């Protein structure tokens, strides 16, 4: 595999209250920076504590920026149809300055239908709203007048952020849209299989998206392709499977409640159905090597979701991934820049 950047993606799902979730996620990103990861990503999810745990990713990343110095900080994604685009442009411009130019801006049409209802919007119009909002964000960053020729201009302007936009998609049409715009392409850790191809591999689904993206990319524009993957690296296979049995069965129950059927009821069925790679470093390397998408991506991003093991094992997985797994997959190793000092995080206050 060619050299690629290494990322860590955290969904804030630890089995604690929201304040503690944010503290633990911050410690995970600080740890990822210490072990040389190139980027850290967080998602935006509204209302549902069991889905993503973070409705305000830019606020969260602002405090992470203050506790890190090198690792790039990304949104994967901001659900742009649910946001005021001028406020997104303002907040991202300020955060990029505060972080020393480390912000990566992933945006997408996502969000549950109920979230759209709560914001007074129609989920069926998400693509149309996304396109309109994205145009306003881009115009704002470049300093074009807003609301008409005599309108105000964004301060601070941030035209450089246009080269750090990423679009998430499940479809070839979405890949082509990202390519035409010259944006980065974000591929999910898993995605639904159609009824016509229930046994399709993740590569079967995602390689056509990459094909469409590359075909639409303007000449001279370097491709940027993130592939997120569910990876839980443990010191033993038994430990990895013990926590996978808990986490994946919990997710399968949620899927069943929403009417989504898993292809079987064993742990191995869940591992295959959710595209999870787990076990010792050698087992994870062997598993990831079967993913024919990864040789085509520029950024390989690991996340422990959907296993969601306890926090200490997430930290251990980060360490094993950086030291043993990622180098075997084309990661050249930590940046030659001065490593960031370890920052001791304040403990949560208790009564």
C-alpha positions, 0 to 999 in steps of 0.5 A: 500500500502507498503511504497514507495518513492515519486518523482516529475517529471517536463517537462519544458513547462511553457509558457515562454522563455527557461531561465525562464523555467529553473528557474521555474523548479529549483524552483519547485524542490527546493520546492519539496525538502522542502516538503520532496519529495525523488526524482526529475526527468527531461526528455531529449527532443531535438529540440521541445520546446512544447515536453520537453524543455530540451536537456541537463538534466545533465547540468540542474541537475548540477545547481539544485544540487548546490541549493539543498542538499538532494533530489535525482536527476534523468534523466527520461530519457537520450536518450542514442542512441543520445549521445556519451556514453563515454561523458555520462559516464564522465558527470554522474560521475562528476555530481554524485560527485558534487551532493554528490552521489544523481544522478539516471541515467534513460536511454532509446531508446526514441526520435522522428524519426526526432531527430534521423535524425538530429543526422545522425542516423536511428530511426529503429536502436535505440534499437541496438544502445542503447544496444551498448552505454549502454555497453560502459557506464557501462564499462566506469564506472567500469574503464575497458579500452576503445577502446582496452586492452591498451585503457584509463580508465575513470576518475573519475570511478563511478562503484557505478552508475551501481546500479542506472541505470533505463530503461524506456519501454512501453513493456513487452520485455523492462521490461524483458530487465531491469530485466535481467540487474538488473536495475530499471524499469520506467513506463510512466504516460500514454501510447498508447492503441492498436487497439485490446484493446482501452479501456484498463486501464493503469494497464492492460498495465503496470502490464504485464511489471512489471510481466516480469521485476520481472520474469527476475530479478536476485535472490537477486536483489531488485526490483526498479519500478518507476510509473510516474503519471499525478497528479494535486492537487488543492484547488477546483475541479472547479479550477483543471478542468478549467486548465485541459480544457486548457492544455488537449485540447491543447495536444489533438490538438497536438495529432490530428495533428500527426494523433493520435485520442482521444476517444472523445472530452469532458474534461472527455474524455481527462482526461480518455484518458491521464490517468490524476488524478486531483481535490481536495486531496480527489478526487485525492486519490480516483482516484489513488486508482483505479490504480492497478499498484501502489501497486506494485511500489517502487517509485511513481512520480507525474507530472502535465503534461499534464495539465501544470497549471501556475507555482504558481499552480504547487507549490501548487500542490506539497504542497498538494500532499506531505501533503495530497495525498502521505501519503494516498498512502503509503508514510511514509513522509519526510526523518528524515534527516535534511530538506534542507534550502529554497534557494531564487532563483535569479529573471530573469534579465529584460531589 
